[in-house]
Amino acid sequence: MNSKSYTLDGIGEVVVRKHHQARRITIKLRPGQPPRVVIPQLMAFEMGFRFAVEKRDWIVTHLKQIETITKSAIYDEDNGFSSRLHTVRFKRCNIWCVQAVRAEGGYEMRFPADTDFTDSAVQQRIRLFLTEMLRAEAKAYLPDRVAQLAQHFGFKYNNLSVKNVHTRWGSCSAQNNINLNVHLMRLPEYLSDFVILHELCHTVHKNHGTQFHALLDKLVGGNEKKLDKELNKYKIGL
């Protein structure tokens, strides 16, 4: 018998499995599967379960992360990523550590040959890289674009910040400081322009009243409702 099942409070089934190549105890988490504790061949099953008990909080936290990720895209060799400026491909290679290299049209993110792309830690690492790529793109593109639109339509603003946030595409403070989300670089240019114009309109009208909507609608050629509906189809974040 190479595996044995246990029940852990707050988690449910936990499978302890022996593996002839294992040199230490590890925990494997997969979407839709019970947590698996892998132990060396000569180790007792009970020791593996006690390890799971000790790591219960860690397991609970990472199971929640996996649940969040599985509701989002899974990035792997068949599912790359595209921003407005770059594409990113993911590939298994005969390497020991993760590498990100420049490639035609963007980047190639290389992983060891035995990488499991459904692993939450792998997906988190991918999302961290993608977020930093978007941040670099946004800082290179958005300041000039905001300045262009502001000059063209006669707006004035103070400071511009580019941030990674999960709740809104942009904001404008009472002091006319504009914050824009790095994820604007995932949108078509006309939609990111729509967000920028939305925030520039707030330098004149601080609420979403009739005058605000009339101004924004005028700037986008009477298409405010259409563009807003299209923008709502995009999820903020990866």
N, C-alpha and C positions, 0 to 999 in steps of 0.2 A: 504494500500500500504506500503510494507516494504522496497522498494528500489526506487531510482530515478537516472536517468542518466544525466550527464552534459558533456559539451565539454570543455576541458582545452587546451589552446594554446600550441603547441609543444608536446602534449601527445595524444590528441584525447579523446575518451570516458573515463569518470571516473564514476564509479557507487558508489553512497552513499547508504549504506544499514543499516537499524536499526536492532538491535539484543537485545533480552530481557535480555541476560546475560552480555552485554557490560557495563562496568563502566567508560570507557574513550574512546576517539577517537583513533582508530588505522588504519593503512594502510596495506592492504594485497596485495601482488604482486604474480601473478601466471603466468607461461609460457603460452602464447597464449590467455590470458584473459586481459580485461581492468583492470586498477588499481581499487581496491575496498576499500572504506573508510567505516569502521564499526563504528557506533555511538550508544549511549544509546537510548533506546526506546522512551524516552520523548524529545529527542533533535531534533531541526529542521534540515531538510535536508540541508538547506543553510549553516548552521554552519559547517557541514561536508565538503561541497564543499569549503568553505573559508579555511578550514584547508588544503585541498589538494592544493589550490592555494599557501598558505604559504610554503608548503613542495614540491613545484614543482621541484626545483633543486634536492632534495633528491630522488624524484620519478624517474626523468630522469636518474640519476646516477645508481640507483639500477635496473632499467629496462635494462640498458646496461649490467650490471653484469649478470642478468638473461639470457640475450641473449647469452653471452659468455659461461655460464654454460650449457645451453641447447645444445650447440654445442659440449660439452664435455660429459663425463659420468655423470649420476645422481647416486650417491651412496645412497642406501636405503636397506631395509631388504632383498630384492631379489638380490641386486647387491653389493657384498662386494669388497674388495680390496686385492691384493696380491703383496708383494714385493718378492725379492729373499729369504728373511729370515723369513717373517711373513705374516700372513693373518689377516685381520681386518673385523669383522662382525658388522653390524649396527642393533640395536634392540630397539623397543619401550617397555618401562617398566612403572610400576607404581612408578615413581620417580618424584622429583620436579626439578632436575637440571641434566645437562649432566654429565655422568660419563664414564671414560675409564678404563677398568679393564683388567688385564692379563687373557687370556683364552688359551685353548689348541691350539697351533700353532701360537699364536700371541695375539690379543687383541679383546675385545668386547666393542664397543662404544654404550652406552645406552642413550636413549633419553626419555623424558616424553611421556606418552601415546598419547597425542594429537599432536605430532610433525608432521609437513608437510615436508616431505623430498624434495619437489620441491621448498621450500622456499630458496631464495638465501642466506640468513643469515645462514641457517642450512648447506647448501653446503659449504659455506666459512669456517664454523667452522670445518667441516669434513676435508677439504683440509688443513687447518692449522695443525690439528693433524697429518694427513698423512705426511705432509712435515717435521714436527719435528721428526716423527718416521724414515723417510728416512734419515734425517740428522744424527741421532744417529747411524743408521746402517752404513752409509757411513763412519763416523769418526772411527767406530770400525773396519771396514773391509778394506777400500781402502788404508790407509797408508802402512799396511803390504803387501798388494797385489802389490802395486807399487814398493816397495822395493824388493820384490821377483822377479818380472819381470825385473827390472833394473839390479839386480845382475846376473840373468840368462843370459841376453843378452848383458851385459857389458856396460850399460848406466850409466851416472852420472847426477844427477839433484840437485838443491838446496832445496828450500822449496816446500811443498805440501799444498795446501788449498782445502777445501771442501766447496762448496757454492751451494745455490739454485738459479739457473739462468734459463732464459727462452729462450735463443737463441742458446746455444751450449752445447755439451756434455763435452767439456774440452778445455783447452788452455795452451800454453807454452810461457812464456815471453822471452825476449832477454837475461835475466839473468838466464834462465833455471829454473824458478819457475813455477811449474805446478799447474793449477787449474782444479779440477774435479767437475762435477755436482752431487748433491745428488741423482738425478734421475737415475744415473747409477745402483742403487740398484733395479730398476724396470726391468733391462735388464737381459737376460741370462748371465751367467758368461763369456762365450766365446765372447760375444759382448762387455761387459765392458772391458775385456782384450784387445780387438781390439782398443777401444778408448784409453786405457792407453798406448798401444804400439804406437799408432798414436802420442800421445803427447811426448812420450820418443824419437821417431824419430826426433821430432822438436828440441831436444837438440843437434842434429847433423846437421840437415838441417832446416833452419829457414823459408823456403817457401815450396810450394807444387810442386816443380819442379820434373824433371825426376829422379834425384838421391833420393829424398825423397820417391817417390812412389816405386822405385825399392827396397829400403831398407825395407819399410813396407810390401811390397808384399812378400819379402823373409821371413820375420819373421812370416807371417801368412800362409806359405806354398803355396803361389801363389793364395790365395783366397781374395786378397784385394778388388777387384771389387764386388765379391759376398757378402762379409761381409758388405761393404759399402752400397750396395743395400738393404740388410736386415735391417741394422741400420736405414735407411731412412723410414722404415715402422713404426718406433716408434715415437710418439710425445713427445717432451720435455715438461714436466709439467703435471699437473693433470687435 
